[in-house]
Amino acid sequence: MLTRTKINIFLTIIIIIFSILNIVWNNELRLLFKEHRETQTVNQRLLSINKQLLTEYSKKISGGEIQRKAVTELGMKLPLKTKKIELL
């Protein structure tokens, strides 16, 4: 039969093992959170650079350039008649 001392030693060892595992787990979570934060920062920088490049590109393309591409590449025709809409 197990004595009270053996049971206490067994429980103490289990508590120590769980404490060590808890410390390791918390450290891994901390490192994962730090990596996630750094990745999120890099992603935000890339998104802002992408938006900046898109705005610069849209500024470079004028309405005439869009119209020329529509006529030559897409085969669209220029409107012959336009209606003027008046607001009340």
N, C-alpha and C positions, 0 to 999 in steps of 0.2 A: 504494500500500500504506500501511496505517496504521503509523505508527511507534510505538515504545514510549511516547513522551511523549504522543501523542494518546490512546492506550489508557488511560494513567494518568489523564489529565485527564477522559476520559469516565467511568471508574470512580469518580473522586472526585466528579464531579457527581452520579452515580447514588446514591452513598452519602449525600451531603448531602441530596438530595431525599427519600430514604427516612428519614433522620433527622428531617427536618422533618415528614414525614407521621406518623412515630411519635410525635413530641411532640404534634401536633394530636390524634391518636387517643387518647393517654393523657389529654389534657385533657378531651376529650369523655366519656370513660369516667368520669372523676372527677366531672364535672358531672352525668352521668346517675345515678351512685351517690348523690350528694348529694340529687338530686330524688327518687329512690326512697326514701331514708331519711326525707325529710320527708313524703312521701305515706303511707308506712307509719305514721308517728307520728300523722298526722291520722286515718287509718283506725282505728287502735287507740283513739283518743279517741272516735270515733263509735261504735265497737262497745261501749265501756264505758258511754257515755251511753245507748245502746239497751238494754243489759242492765239498767241502773239504772231506766230507765223501765218496762221489762217487770216488774221486781220490784215497783216501786211500784204498777203497775196490778194485778198479781195480789194484792197485799195489800189493795187497795181492794175487789176483788170478793170477796165472802164466799161461803160455801157456799149460803146462802139465795138470793143473787142468781143463782148458777148454776142452782139448782133452779128458780127462777121463770122464767128464760129457757128452760130445757128444757121446762117445762110449757106456757108460752104460745107461744113461737116454733117449737119443734120438735114440739109436740103429744105429748110423751111423757107417760106416766101414772105416778103415784106407785105404788110397790110396795104391794100389799095385805098380803102376808105376807113376813116376813123370817126367814131361818133363822140361828140362832146357831151358829157353828162353834167347837167347843172344841178347844183344842190339847192334845195328850197330854203 
